[in-house]
Amino acid sequence: MIGNIIVWLIVGAIAGWLAGIVMKSRQGLLTNIILGIVGSFVGGFVLTLIPGVQSVETGLSLGHILTAMIGAIIIIVVVRLLRRA
């Protein structure tokens, strides 16, 4: 249980940090972690909409980090669009 939480925090931090770099967004470590964790859910949902994708990896893997990063990028884009409106 504790190990899973630590993995989620690590993946969230890495994915949020990478999404921040890609999107040139300045935010703190806590925001990166939250963005990455929420992004993993969003990215996992988006990937399951693609035909042929049955499940998304979990754990500390490149696939999970990329999934979380994609989700975090989607969140950043949506927030930017909402701020403009």
N, C-alpha and C positions, 0 to 999 in steps of 0.2 A: 504494500500500500504506500508506504513512505517512498520506496524506490520509484514507483510510478509517478508520484507527485514531483519528485526531483527530475525525472526524465521529461515530464510535461514542461517544467520550468526551463530546463535547458533547451529543449526544442523550441519553446515559445520565444525565449530570448534570442536564439540564433535566427529563427525565421523572422521575427519582428525587426531585428537589426538589419538583416539582409533586405527586407521589404523597404525599410527606411532609406537604405542606401540607393536601391533601385528607383524609388519614388522621390528621392531627394527631400525627405521629410525629416525634420528635426524634432526628436522626442527623447524622453528619458528612458532609462533601463526598465522601469516598471511599466511604462506605456508599451515598450517593445515586447515585454513578456506577455502582457494582456493581449496585445494585437496578434502576437504569434499563436497564443492558445486559442483565441476566438477564431483566428484565421485558419487553424487546423480543422475546426468544425466546418467553416464556410468552404474551404478548399476541398475537404472530404465530400461535402454535399455536391459541390460543382462537379467533381470528378466522377461521382456515381451517376450523374446525368449523361455521361458519355457512354454510348453503346459499347458493350464489351468489357467495361470496367465493373467488376463485381464487388471488390472490397478495396479498402485503402489500408496501407501498412500502418502499424502503430509502433511506437518505440523510438529509440534513438537511431534513425537510419536516414540516409540521404533522401529516400522517397518521402518519408514523413516530413522532413524539413522543407522539401520543395513544395509539398502539398500545403503545409502551413504558410509558407511564404506566398504562394499564389493566393490563398485566402486572405492574408494580411494585405496584399496589394489591392485586392478587390475592395476590402474595407476602406483603405485609404482613398481609393478612387471615389467610392460612394460618398464618403465624408466630404471630400473636396467638391463634389457635385452639389451636395446639400448646402454647403456653405455659400456657393455662388448663387443659389436660388433665393 
